[in-house]
Amino acid sequence: VIKELFKNPPPTLKKDSSQIQPIFIVGMPRSGTSLVHQIVDSHHEVYGAGELTILSPIINQFFRDYKKEVGISNEALAAIREKYLLFLAKLNIAEKIIVDKMPLNFRHVGFILTAFPEAKIIHMNRDPMATCWSIYKYYFNGNSYSYNQEDLAGYYDLYKDLMGFWSKLFPNKIYDVCYEELTIAQEVETRKLIEYCELEWDENCLNFYKNKTAMKTTSALQVRQKIYQGSSEVWKKYEAYLQPLIKGLNYY
């Protein structure tokens, strides 16, 4: 239904006088969004705001029922922009580059790229089985799709389909980061990430685990450690019990 709404996407708003530049980190939960948040937040010009829950309610004020919507007006986009940037301004921080790492904002990429022309979108990619297993083994309050392996695989497929749609609709506007490649070639991938954000290099981004920013996600302890490899292989220990998930993802 979201894809139908953006069948004929509205023109992107022109950047106004706002000095705030948001960076959105999106993807599935447990895909490495917290890790990249800490890396970017470690830059001296950036403030990591964590998982902000404000964008969805703002959008829902104007698009409560996608099925009934026939288009997106510039007025609605301008209002979404104004309300979101006002929220960021009220954080009352010195930094003008602010990271919002709510993973499920992947659903709103179309709104982001049309309402915030200055925004950067970082999309985290991780091995599908590693991602889904990591979701399945935790209790995610409110995410009912994560309690059943078939439902989880179905949700993952919907996510991949929508991200593919956004990538075609907005070519070269979404920066994809591979979690596994980041753990193997930390400095190379980090430098590319910081370059995409149009920031000068800051050595602190390699020492993200020293960052004192408070994290309240299930990855809070992991991002206090140096990058390590192999976490995407852990699910294989439980392969015999994950057959519905493996089949649902068409993994093999």
Phi, psi and chi 1 to 4 in degrees:
 res  aa     phi    psi   chi1   chi2   chi3   chi4
   1 VAL       -  -38.9  178.8      -      -      -
   2 ILE   -61.4  -39.6  -63.6  174.7      -      -
   3 LYS   -62.6  -36.6  -70.7  161.5   66.1  174.3
   4 GLU   -63.7  -39.4  -76.3  -65.8  -42.7      -
   5 LEU   -62.4  -32.9 -174.2   59.1      -      -
   6 PHE  -102.5   21.4  -81.2   87.9      -      -
   7 LYS   -59.7  -40.7 -153.0  170.2 -161.6  177.3
   8 ASN  -120.7   83.6  -62.0  -58.5      -      -
   9 PRO   -62.3  144.0   23.6  -33.8      -      -
  10 PRO   -71.7  158.2   30.5  -36.4      -      -
  11 PRO   -64.7  145.7   22.4  -32.2      -      -
  12 THR   -66.4  137.3  -58.6      -      -      -
  13 LEU   -63.4  150.9  -65.6 -179.1      -      -
  14 LYS   -79.8  142.4  -66.6 -178.2  179.1  179.0
  15 LYS   -64.2  134.0 -171.4 -179.4 -176.9  -53.2
  16 ASP   -97.4 -158.6   55.1   28.4      -      -
  17 SER   -81.5   -1.7   59.1      -      -      -
  18 SER   -60.6  134.0  174.4      -      -      -
  19 GLN   -91.3   -7.8  -65.2 -178.1  -14.3      -
  20 ILE   -79.0  132.2  -64.9  175.8      -      -
  21 GLN  -120.9  111.3  177.5 -176.6  -36.5      -
  22 PRO   -82.6  147.0   24.0  -24.0      -      -
  23 ILE  -119.5  123.8  -63.8  176.5      -      -
  24 PHE  -106.0  126.9  -64.9   89.0      -      -
  25 ILE  -106.1  117.9  -57.3  175.2      -      -
  26 VAL  -125.3  167.5  -56.2      -      -      -
  27 GLY   145.5 -170.5      -      -      -      -
  28 MET   -75.7  150.8  -75.1  -71.7  -75.1      -
  29 PRO   -55.4  151.1  -23.4   33.1      -      -
  30 ARG    66.7   24.1  -53.2  -61.4  -63.3  159.2
  31 SER  -102.2   -1.0   62.0      -      -      -
  32 GLY   111.0   12.1      -      -      -      -
  33 THR   -64.2  -37.6   55.7      -      -      -
  34 SER   -66.9  -38.2  -66.3      -      -      -
  35 LEU   -61.7  -49.5  171.9   59.7      -      -
  36 VAL   -67.8  -33.9  169.6      -      -      -
  37 HIS   -57.1  -46.9  174.2  -85.4      -      -
  38 GLN   -66.4  -36.2  -70.1  -61.3   95.8      -
  39 ILE   -63.7  -50.9  -70.4  172.5      -      -
  40 VAL   -69.1  -39.1  179.1      -      -      -
  41 ASP   -63.1  -24.1  176.1   54.7      -      -
  42 SER   -71.7  -12.9  -63.4      -      -      -
  43 HIS   -70.9  139.2 -165.7  -76.8      -      -
  44 HIS   -67.4  -16.6   65.9  -81.3      -      -
  45 GLU   -96.5    2.2  -65.9 -176.8   39.1      -
  46 VAL  -118.5  144.1  177.1      -      -      -
  47 TYR  -116.8  121.9  176.3   80.8      -      -
  48 GLY   -89.7  113.2      -      -      -      -
  49 ALA   -92.0   -2.7      -      -      -      -
  50 GLY    77.4 -154.0      -      -      -      -
  51 GLU   -86.8   93.4  -65.7 -173.3   -3.5      -
  52 LEU   -80.1  133.7  -61.4  178.8      -      -
  53 THR  -101.3   14.8   58.5      -      -      -
  54 ILE   -85.9  -29.4 -170.1   65.9      -      -
  55 LEU   -66.0  -44.9 -174.4   59.1      -      -
  56 SER   -58.7  -49.2  -77.7      -      -      -
  57 PRO   -59.9  -36.4  -23.5   33.2      -      -
  58 ILE   -64.7  -48.0  -69.6  175.1      -      -
  59 ILE   -62.3  -39.7  -69.0  174.2      -      -
  60 ASN   -66.3  -19.6  -71.9  -22.0      -      -
  61 GLN   -63.6  -28.3  -70.3  178.3   23.1      -
  62 PHE  -109.1  -21.5  -57.8   93.1      -      -
  63 PHE  -134.3   69.1  -58.8   94.0      -      -
  64 ARG   -73.0  -31.8  -65.7 -176.8 -178.1  -82.0
  65 ASP  -133.4   97.9 -172.9  -11.7      -      -
  66 TYR   -56.5  -32.6  -72.4  118.9      -      -
  67 LYS   -63.6  -27.5  -65.7 -179.4 -178.7  178.6
  68 LYS   -93.2   -8.5  -65.6 -178.9  179.9  178.2
  69 GLU   -82.9  138.6  -61.7  -62.7  -23.3      -
  70 VAL  -112.9   -6.1  -66.2      -      -      -
  71 GLY  -179.7  175.4      -      -      -      -
  72 ILE  -121.5  120.0  -55.7  170.8      -      -
  73 SER   -85.6  153.8   68.7      -      -      -
  74 ASN   -63.6  -30.9  -78.9  -13.7      -      -
  75 GLU   -64.2  -42.0  -69.6   76.8   14.1      -
  76 ALA   -66.2  -42.6      -      -      -      -
  77 LEU   -62.2  -42.7  -72.2  177.0      -      -
  78 ALA   -63.3  -37.2      -      -      -      -
  79 ALA   -69.8  -40.3      -      -      -      -
  80 ILE   -60.6  -45.8  -70.0  169.4      -      -
  81 ARG   -59.7  -48.8  175.2 -176.9  177.0   82.5
  82 GLU   -61.2  -45.7 -179.6 -177.5    3.2      -
  83 LYS   -66.7  -41.3  -71.8  175.7  179.2  -70.7
  84 TYR   -68.7  -46.5 -176.5   79.1      -      -
  85 LEU   -65.9  -32.6  -68.6 -179.4      -      -
  86 LEU   -64.5  -40.1  179.7   60.6      -      -
  87 PHE   -60.9  -45.1  174.9   85.8      -      -
  88 LEU   -63.8  -39.5  -64.6 -173.6      -      -
  89 ALA   -62.1  -35.1      -      -      -      -
  90 LYS   -72.7   -9.1  -73.0 -177.4  176.9  179.3
  91 LEU   -66.5  -21.8  -65.7  176.6      -      -
  92 ASN    56.3   55.1 -162.8   27.4      -      -
  93 ILE  -118.2  160.0   54.0  175.0      -      -
  94 ALA   -74.8  -37.2      -      -      -      -
  95 GLU   -68.0  142.9  -64.3   88.0  -11.7      -
  96 LYS  -101.2  -11.6  -62.4  -57.0 -180.0 -176.0
  97 ILE  -102.6  116.0  -57.6  173.6      -      -
  98 ILE  -123.9  130.5  -58.8  176.4      -      -
  99 VAL   -97.2  129.0 -179.3      -      -      -
 100 ASP  -114.3  111.8 -179.8  -15.6      -      -
 101 LYS  -107.3   33.8   70.3  153.5  -67.6  -92.8
 102 MET   -69.7  108.0  172.8   54.4   69.1      -
 103 PRO   -57.2  -39.5  -22.8   32.8      -      -
 104 LEU   -73.2    1.0  -61.3 -175.3      -      -
 105 ASN   -67.1   -2.9  -82.1  -22.1      -      -
 106 PHE   -59.0  -24.9   75.1   80.1      -      -
 107 ARG   -69.2  -21.2  -60.3  170.2  -62.0  179.3
 108 HIS  -110.0   16.0  -54.0  -45.8      -      -
 109 VAL   -55.5  -39.6  166.2      -      -      -
 110 GLY   -60.9  -43.2      -      -      -      -
 111 PHE   -65.8  -40.9  -69.0  104.8      -      -
 112 ILE   -61.9  -49.3  -67.2  169.9      -      -
 113 LEU   -74.0  -17.7  -71.7  177.2      -      -
 114 THR   -95.8  -28.6   48.8      -      -      -
 115 ALA   -93.0  -22.7      -      -      -      -
 116 PHE  -128.0   79.0  -53.8   94.9      -      -
 117 PRO   -61.4  -22.7   22.1  -33.7      -      -
 118 GLU   -87.7   -6.1   71.8  -82.7   41.5      -
 119 ALA   -71.1  151.8      -      -      -      -
 120 LYS  -110.4  138.1  -58.6  -67.4 -175.1 -179.7
 121 ILE  -119.2  121.3  -66.5 -172.2      -      -
 122 ILE  -107.9  119.5  -59.7  167.0      -      -
 123 HIS  -106.9  119.4  172.6 -139.3      -      -
 124 MET   -85.3  129.1  -72.7  -55.8  -57.5      -
 125 ASN  -116.4  132.3  -68.4  -90.3      -      -
 126 ARG  -140.2  156.1 -169.9 -176.6 -177.2 -169.4
 127 ASP   -46.3  128.8  178.0   88.2      -      -
 128 PRO   -59.4  -39.6    7.8  -17.1      -      -
 129 MET   -68.7  -39.4  -86.4  -57.7  -61.9      -
 130 ALA   -63.1  -43.0      -      -      -      -
 131 THR   -63.4  -51.8  -59.5      -      -      -
 132 CYS   -68.5  -37.1  -69.1      -      -      -
 133 TRP   -63.4  -42.0  155.4 -114.4      -      -
 134 SER   -64.9  -34.7 -167.5      -      -      -
 135 ILE   -69.3  -45.0  -67.4  171.4      -      -
 136 TYR   -64.0  -34.2 -173.6   64.2      -      -
 137 LYS   -80.8  -12.9   71.2  177.1 -179.6  177.0
 138 TYR  -103.2  155.0  -75.3  103.8      -      -
 139 TYR   -92.2  106.7  176.2   71.7      -      -
 140 PHE   -98.7  100.3  -81.7   90.5      -      -
 141 ASN   -60.5  124.2 -173.4   28.2      -      -
 142 GLY    94.7  -19.2      -      -      -      -
 143 ASN   -97.8   78.1  -68.7  -15.2      -      -
 144 SER   -64.6  -23.7   57.8      -      -      -
 145 TYR   -62.7  -20.5   68.3   84.7      -      -
 146 SER   -83.6   -4.6   66.2      -      -      -
 147 TYR   -88.4  -12.1  -52.4  150.3      -      -
 148 ASN  -131.3  133.5  175.9  -80.8      -      -
 149 GLN   -63.8  -40.9  -67.6 -173.8   39.1      -
 150 GLU   -65.4  -42.6  -71.1   91.5  -13.5      -
 151 ASP   -63.6  -40.3  -69.4  -14.4      -      -
 152 LEU   -63.1  -44.7  179.2   53.0      -      -
 153 ALA   -62.9  -39.8      -      -      -      -
 154 GLY   -64.0  -42.1      -      -      -      -
 155 TYR   -64.8  -40.9 -171.7   90.9      -      -
 156 TYR   -61.4  -41.9 -174.6   88.5      -      -
 157 ASP   -63.1  -39.9  -76.4  -16.3      -      -
 158 LEU   -63.5  -40.8  -70.1  172.4      -      -
 159 TYR   -61.7  -47.5  142.4   74.1      -      -
 160 LYS   -64.1  -38.9  -69.9  -62.3  -71.6 -175.2
 161 ASP   -63.5  -44.0  178.2   71.4      -      -
 162 LEU   -67.6  -40.4 -174.6   57.1      -      -
 163 MET   -65.8  -34.6  -75.5  -52.0  -56.6      -
 164 GLY   -64.4  -38.5      -      -      -      -
 165 PHE   -63.2  -47.0  173.0   76.6      -      -
 166 TRP   -62.3  -41.2  -66.4  137.5      -      -
 167 SER   -63.2  -37.4  -65.7      -      -      -
 168 LYS   -73.3  -36.5  -70.5  179.7 -179.6  177.9
 169 LEU   -73.2  -33.5 -168.3   61.8      -      -
 170 PHE  -126.5   70.4  -58.4  100.9      -      -
 171 PRO   -61.1  138.3   21.2  -31.7      -      -
 172 ASN    65.4   16.2  -56.3  -44.5      -      -
 173 LYS  -103.9  -11.7  -66.9  -68.9 -174.1  179.2
 174 ILE  -118.3  127.2  -58.4  168.3      -      -
 175 TYR   -97.7  117.1 -174.5   74.0      -      -
 176 ASP   -90.1  129.5  -69.7  -64.4      -      -
 177 VAL  -116.2  126.5  175.1      -      -      -
 178 CYS   -90.0  119.2  174.4      -      -      -
 179 TYR   -57.7  -45.6  173.9   82.9      -      -
 180 GLU   -63.8  -41.4  -73.8   78.8   15.3      -
 181 GLU   -65.7  -34.7  -70.3  180.0    8.4      -
 182 LEU   -64.0  -38.0  178.9   58.7      -      -
 183 THR   -73.8  -25.2   63.8      -      -      -
 184 ILE   -85.6  -43.4  -67.2  169.9      -      -
 185 ALA  -124.0   69.9      -      -      -      -
 186 GLN   -56.9  -52.4  178.6 -171.6   -4.3      -
 187 GLU   -67.9  -43.1 -178.3  167.9  -11.0      -
 188 VAL   -59.2  -48.4  170.5      -      -      -
 189 GLU   -70.7  -34.8  -65.5  -58.0  -42.5      -
 190 THR   -67.2  -41.3  -59.9      -      -      -
 191 ARG   -62.2  -40.5  -75.5 -175.7  177.1  -84.9
 192 LYS   -65.4  -38.4  -70.5 -166.1  -67.3 -174.3
 193 LEU   -63.8  -47.1  174.5   62.7      -      -
 194 ILE   -66.8  -34.9  -61.9  -56.0      -      -
 195 GLU   -65.1  -41.2 -177.8  178.9   -3.2      -
 196 TYR   -59.8  -38.1  163.4   73.8      -      -
 197 CYS   -74.4   -0.1  -66.5      -      -      -
 198 GLU    58.1   44.3  -62.1 -175.2   16.5      -
 199 LEU  -116.2  150.2  -65.3  166.8      -      -
 200 GLU   -70.4  153.4  -65.3 -177.2   -0.5      -
 201 TRP   -64.3  138.1  176.0 -114.8      -      -
 202 ASP  -133.0  117.6 -174.2  -24.5      -      -
 203 GLU   -58.7  -24.2 -159.5   72.3   19.0      -
 204 ASN   -60.5  -23.1  -70.5  -40.4      -      -
 205 CYS   -67.3  -22.8  -65.3      -      -      -
 206 LEU   -82.0  -20.4  -68.1  178.9      -      -
 207 ASN  -107.5   40.7  -59.5  -44.6      -      -
 208 PHE   -58.0  -28.4   64.7   89.0      -      -
 209 TYR   -68.0  -12.7   51.3   90.4      -      -
 210 LYS   -89.5   -6.1  -63.0  178.7 -179.1  178.9
 211 ASN   -66.5  131.8 -170.1  -21.8      -      -
 212 LYS   -93.1    4.2  -58.9  -57.7 -178.4 -177.5
 213 THR   -55.7  131.9  -63.5      -      -      -
 214 ALA   -71.3  130.6      -      -      -      -
 215 MET  -119.9  137.7  -67.1  -65.5  -66.0      -
 216 LYS  -119.1   21.8  -62.9 -179.5 -179.3  179.5
 217 THR  -100.3  176.0   68.6      -      -      -
 218 THR   -67.7  -10.8   52.6      -      -      -
 219 SER   -96.2   10.0  -56.1      -      -      -
 220 ALA   -56.5  -41.3      -      -      -      -
 221 LEU   -75.7  -36.1  -66.5  177.5      -      -
 222 GLN   -64.7  -37.4  -69.2  166.0  -65.6      -
 223 VAL   -76.4   -1.0  -63.5      -      -      -
 224 ARG   -91.0   -0.4  -58.3  -65.5 -175.8 -145.5
 225 GLN  -112.3  161.2  -55.0  167.8   12.1      -
 226 LYS   -65.7  157.8  -65.8 -177.7  179.1 -179.6
 227 ILE   -60.4  135.6  -78.9 -178.1      -      -
 228 TYR  -131.9  154.2   60.1   93.9      -      -
 229 GLN  -101.7  159.9  -59.3  171.6   24.2      -
 230 GLY   103.1  -11.9      -      -      -      -
 231 SER   -65.2  -25.8   63.6      -      -      -
 232 SER   -78.3    0.1  -69.4      -      -      -
 233 GLU  -106.3   -6.7  -54.6  -67.1  -36.1      -
 234 VAL   -60.9  -35.0  174.8      -      -      -
 235 TRP   -57.9  -25.1   67.8  -91.5      -      -
 236 LYS   -63.4  -21.8  -67.4 -178.4  178.3  179.2
 237 LYS   -65.9  -23.5  -62.3  178.3 -177.6  178.1
 238 TYR  -115.3   20.7  -49.8   95.4      -      -
 239 GLU   -54.7  -38.8 -174.1  169.5   -8.9      -
 240 ALA   -61.9  -26.9      -      -      -      -
 241 TYR   -96.4   -1.1  -53.8   98.7      -      -
 242 LEU  -114.4   21.9  -61.1  173.9      -      -
 243 GLN   -60.4  -41.2  -69.4  -53.9  -54.6      -
 244 PRO   -59.8  -36.5  -24.8   35.5      -      -
 245 LEU   -70.5  -43.5 -174.7   56.0      -      -
 246 ILE   -60.9  -45.6  -68.4  170.8      -      -
 247 LYS   -67.1  -40.9  -67.9  176.5 -178.6  177.1
 248 GLY   -63.5  -30.8      -      -      -      -
 249 LEU   -90.6   -5.0  -66.7  172.0      -      -
 250 ASN    51.2   47.3  -67.6  -45.8      -      -
 251 TYR   -69.8  -38.2 -169.5   75.0      -      -
 252 TYR  -101.4      -  -70.7  130.1      -      -
